[in-house]
Amino acid sequence: MNNSEINLKKIEERLSELEQKVRMQDARTAISDLMGRYVFYYSAGAGERIVDELWTKSEDASLEYGASARYENLWKIKTFYFKDPVPGKLNTLALSSPMLSVSDDETRAHGLWTAFGTETDAGDLGGSMPGEFDGRRVLLSSHTEDGRSYRAEILLQKYDVMFIHEEGAWKILHLHVGEFFRCPYDRDWVLYAKERFETDGMWLESLFEAPMEFPPVAHGENLPSGSSTWHWQYTMDAIPELFPKLLPGDEKKI
């Protein structure tokens, strides 16, 4: 092999490396845009658009929220997002500190975000009061002096998301929202931690209630598909854990 051939081979190898870097950067940009749309739709209460536009069509999909169990299959995921609009309800979400990794074959990706949010429900103070057995009522954590209940919470979370490249676009495959803490706005997360820890199981189940028709296999119930894969939340005795799962090789890329 003469010098010209050697130089040409080096140029081709360098071009190949640059093309791969461009594809990786394009993937990171597309995933960042996807999560930006997720935040926009989530804050607008457009849950159906989240599922229709941002989630995979694969039945391998799964969603976990806080200490809730694992919900698999698209119809179970839809129960989390498909909600009737309620006057006086508002959820906001702001993602930051992204950590992204794309698999070498460019078919899978993994992302971590820190998320600050607020969750609001006027409850008994609004024009659409929840009934005695309405799942909304379980979530109301603030109370007026005359006994009326409402919700005005702040929360800090970790979004752990697995993506799949499907039909030419990146889609959410697995979403796990871990909660560091949450508390009513008029209380702090240290004093509220014990009370919140004891009631998590009840209110988390209510998040997967939806006014949609369940498939026959559900027998009218939306039960978890399996136990939570991991969960950590602040308590007075807790030590932080590095809990999110990684793709093979992620520890070298992130």
Summary of the structure (lengths in Angstrom):
residues: 254
radius of gyration: 21.7
end to end distance: 39.1
largest distance: 90.0
contacts: 712
relative contact order: 0.16
helix: 35%
strand: 29%
